Amino acid sequence: MKLGKIIFAGTAALTIVSSAALAQQTLSGTLTQIDRLNHTVAIKQTQSGTVGANSGSAAEEFKVQDGVSLDAWHAGDKVSYSIKEEGGIKTITKLQK
């Protein structure tokens, strides 16, 4: 009985850790809009895949995590960025050229 509880607790802990790792994603794209007052950006994600893939995708808006400066960024900049999603809100945690 004790062994079963230990295995169950270990499985639960592993599930939590792995889901947190999957929540963080690294992507690339082009900045299309920067709102420094609301600390948000819109990014059109770079398409990956075969020739003829949908290149007309719309830009997606993200909240930018506190501590990430937007001062050096301009619309049209190519960026790579890391996001995390919590409660349906996508937040940029890292932004670089």
Backbone hydrogen bonds, N-H to C=O, Kabsch-Sander energy under -0.5 kcal/mol:
donor,donor_aa,acceptor,acceptor_aa,energy
5,K,1,M,-1.7
6,I,2,K,-2.1
7,I,3,L,-2.4
8,F,4,G,-2.4
9,A,5,K,-2.5
10,G,6,I,-2.4
11,T,7,I,-2.4
12,A,8,F,-2.3
13,A,9,A,-2.3
14,L,10,G,-2.3
15,T,11,T,-2.1
16,I,12,A,-1.9
17,V,13,A,-2.2
18,S,14,L,-2.5
19,S,15,T,-2.0
20,A,16,I,-1.7
21,A,17,V,-1.7
22,L,18,S,-1.9
23,A,19,S,-1.1
24,Q,20,A,-0.7
24,Q,21,A,-0.6
25,Q,83,I,-2.3
27,L,81,Y,-3.2
29,G,79,V,-2.5
30,T,44,K,-2.3
31,L,77,D,-2.7
32,T,42,A,-3.0
33,Q,42,A,-1.4
35,D,40,T,-2.9
36,R,34,I,-0.6
39,H,35,D,-0.9
40,T,35,D,-2.0
41,V,62,F,-2.1
42,A,33,Q,-2.7
43,I,60,E,-2.6
44,K,30,T,-2.7
45,Q,43,I,-0.8
46,T,28,S,-2.7
53,A,50,T,-1.5
55,S,53,A,-0.7
60,E,43,I,-2.7
62,F,41,V,-3.2
63,K,90,K,-1.9
64,V,39,H,-2.5
65,Q,92,I,-2.6
68,V,65,Q,-1.9
69,S,67,G,-0.7
73,W,70,L,-1.2
76,G,31,L,-3.3
77,D,74,H,-2.0
79,V,29,G,-2.9
80,S,96,Q,-3.1
81,Y,27,L,-2.6
82,S,94,K,-2.3
83,I,25,Q,-2.5
84,K,91,T,-2.2
86,E,84,K,-0.5
86,E,89,I,-1.9
89,I,86,E,-1.6
90,K,88,G,-0.6
91,T,84,K,-2.9
91,T,89,I,-0.5
92,I,63,K,-3.0
93,T,82,S,-2.9
94,K,82,S,-1.3
96,Q,80,S,-2.6
